[in-house]
């Protein structure tokens, strides 16, 4: 590489500014040409290029390693957190329960604005002796019983017996401190009663000696039975009494449930109405459900987009999206009176069994919002049922450790099928079977696995 000589520097000092710039540009051009022609300079540039390339590779490699080692936010599945939250809420509820009889009485009076019932002290002793976890939380039972306060004790007892004459209703009778199950419609034959009545009787056995004489009408169906029209629930004088005065007005004579219902009770619909028609009469007159006309599908004009009434009501029939959401709680407060379109996707509105349109005490293991049944624990959860118990041997009448139908894990196939009865709804009126919950579930799973619905 050559350098600028002292003579050249003196020469440049004598030039004007413009000429100096031109001279410097010429000198720089000459230096570039010389560098390109010089072998040593080529080796220098090649080394520089290799150094630059190596440096970039090292820097990128270090960056990637540092990024890999950088702390990341942990990925948590939502179900364990939901379980932990539910556990915390339950523990808080348990910790709030009364620890003494005095506390239980005070809490009962605060919640329900009245004194506890007769025998509350004996019940508290029984509950604590049997390690009952919940002492104060009976809001649901209080709401279910609230409407029956308008009846006298005599009227209530009459109604308990009268409703027991209806199909699929059994009585659990407490008499002289003992319980027995009765099928009123079949001549008081104890062997003919259903499993739900027997299960409820088992629940009462430990405390039956403390109970007064009474009758419990037990619903043998797995769905609610009592749907009282809104007008009758607001104005009790619209409901007929189950007894009327004698000729001289001194005594009351029972007239039977037919008098209250306005005629003979037919157990199934037989094309004469349906559950939804009875249910919507429990809604307020101003509600959407009381409108006489509603359309499933509107006639669209060009350019219009169909409106999903179910989606607007919070019920969707679409498949699972990529943004799968786990619900934090159950939606047991859904109002079908305000969103009547949603009833098309609920099988219990199409049951074949006729509902009862008068206020009768009916103890049921399940019911929906709007029904006037009195909820009781299901016997399926209180004690095991043989036919639904794993390992039950119906021949030898015992429970085995390994069920006869068991298959080794390595011999199982990758299939899912519905096991059990298809009790997801009836067909009154017909034509809506494919929209029931279980059927929609099967269709959605099938479409995800096979790519098509069947």
Rosetta blueprint (number, residue, H / E / L):
1 X L
2 X L
3 X L
4 X L
5 X L
6 X H
7 X H
8 X H
9 X H
10 X H
11 X H
12 X H
13 X H
14 X L
15 X L
16 X L
17 X H
18 X H
19 X H
20 X H
21 X H
22 X H
23 X H
24 X H
25 X H
26 X H
27 X H
28 X H
29 X H
30 X H
31 X H
32 X H
33 X H
34 X H
35 X H
36 X H
37 X H
38 X L
39 X H
40 X H
41 X H
42 X H
43 X H
44 X H
45 X H
46 X H
47 X H
48 X H
49 X H
50 X H
51 X H
52 X H
53 X H
54 X H
55 X H
56 X H
57 X H
58 X H
59 X H
60 X H
61 X H
62 X H
63 X H
64 X H
65 X H
66 X H
67 X H
68 X H
69 X H
70 X L
71 X L
72 X L
73 X L
74 X L
75 X L
76 X L
77 X L
78 X H
79 X H
80 X H
81 X H
82 X H
83 X H
84 X H
85 X H
86 X H
87 X H
88 X H
89 X H
90 X H
91 X H
92 X H
93 X H
94 X H
95 X H
96 X L
97 X L
98 X L
99 X L
100 X L
101 X H
102 X H
103 X H
104 X H
105 X H
106 X H
107 X H
108 X H
109 X H
110 X H
111 X H
112 X H
113 X L
114 X L
115 X L
116 X L
117 X L
118 X L
119 X L
120 X H
121 X H
122 X H
123 X H
124 X H
125 X H
126 X H
127 X H
128 X H
129 X H
130 X L
131 X L
132 X L
133 X L
134 X L
135 X L
136 X L
137 X L
138 X L
139 X H
140 X H
141 X H
142 X H
143 X H
144 X H
145 X H
146 X H
147 X H
148 X H
149 X H
150 X H
151 X L
152 X L
153 X H
154 X H
155 X H
156 X H
157 X H
158 X H
159 X H
160 X H
161 X H
162 X H
163 X H
164 X L
165 X L
166 X L
167 X L
168 X L
169 X E
170 X E
171 X E
172 X E
173 X E
174 X E
175 X E
176 X L
177 X L
178 X E
179 X E
180 X E
181 X E
182 X E
183 X L
184 X H
185 X H
186 X H
187 X L
188 X L
189 X L
190 X H
191 X H
192 X H
193 X L
194 X L
195 X H
196 X H
197 X H
198 X H
199 X H
200 X H
201 X H
202 X H
203 X H
204 X H
205 X H
206 X H
207 X H
208 X H
209 X H
210 X H
211 X L
212 X L
213 X L
214 X E
215 X E
216 X E
217 X E
218 X E
219 X E
220 X L
221 X L
222 X L
223 X L
224 X L
225 X L
226 X E
227 X L
228 X L
229 X L
230 X H
231 X H
232 X H
233 X H
234 X H
235 X L
236 X H
237 X H
238 X H
239 X L
240 X L
241 X L
242 X L
243 X E
244 X E
245 X E
246 X L
247 X L
248 X L
249 X L
250 X L
251 X L
252 X E
253 X E
254 X E
255 X L
256 X L
257 X H
258 X H
259 X H
260 X H
261 X H
262 X L
263 X L
264 X L
265 X L
266 X L
267 X L
268 X E
269 X L
270 X L
271 X L
272 X L
273 X L
274 X L
275 X H
276 X H
277 X H
278 X H
279 X H
280 X H
281 X L
282 X L
283 X L
284 X L
285 X L
286 X L
287 X L
288 X H
289 X H
290 X H
291 X L
292 X L
293 X L
294 X L
295 X L
296 X L
297 X L
298 X L
299 X L
300 X L
301 X L
302 X L
303 X L
304 X L
305 X L
306 X L
307 X L
308 X L
309 X H
310 X H
311 X H
312 X H
313 X L
314 X L
315 X L
316 X L
317 X L
318 X L
319 X L
320 X L
321 X L
322 X L
323 X L
324 X L
325 X L
326 X L
327 X L
328 X L
329 X L
330 X L
331 X L
332 X L
333 X L
334 X L
335 X L
336 X L
337 X L
338 X L
339 X L
340 X H
341 X H
342 X H
343 X H
344 X H
345 X H
346 X L
347 X H
348 X H
349 X H
350 X H
351 X L
352 X L
353 X E
354 X L
355 X L
356 X E
357 X L
358 X L
359 X L
360 X L
361 X L
362 X L
363 X E
364 X E
365 X L
366 X L
367 X L
368 X L
369 X L
370 X L
371 X L
372 X L
373 X L
374 X E
375 X E
376 X L
377 X L
378 X L
379 X H
380 X H
381 X H
382 X H
383 X L
384 X L
385 X L
386 X H
387 X H
388 X H
389 X L
390 X L
391 X L
392 X E
393 X E
394 X L
395 X L
396 X L
397 X L
398 X E
399 X E
400 X L
401 X L
402 X L
403 X L
404 X L
405 X L
406 X L
407 X L
408 X L
409 X H
410 X H
411 X H
412 X L
413 X L
414 X L
415 X L
416 X L
417 X L
418 X L
419 X L
420 X L
421 X L
422 X L
423 X L
424 X L
425 X L
426 X L
427 X L
428 X L
429 X L
430 X L
431 X L
432 X L
433 X H
434 X H
435 X H
436 X L
437 X H
438 X H
439 X H
440 X H
441 X H
442 X H
443 X H
444 X H
445 X H
446 X H
447 X H
448 X H
449 X H
450 X H
451 X L
452 X L
453 X L
454 X L
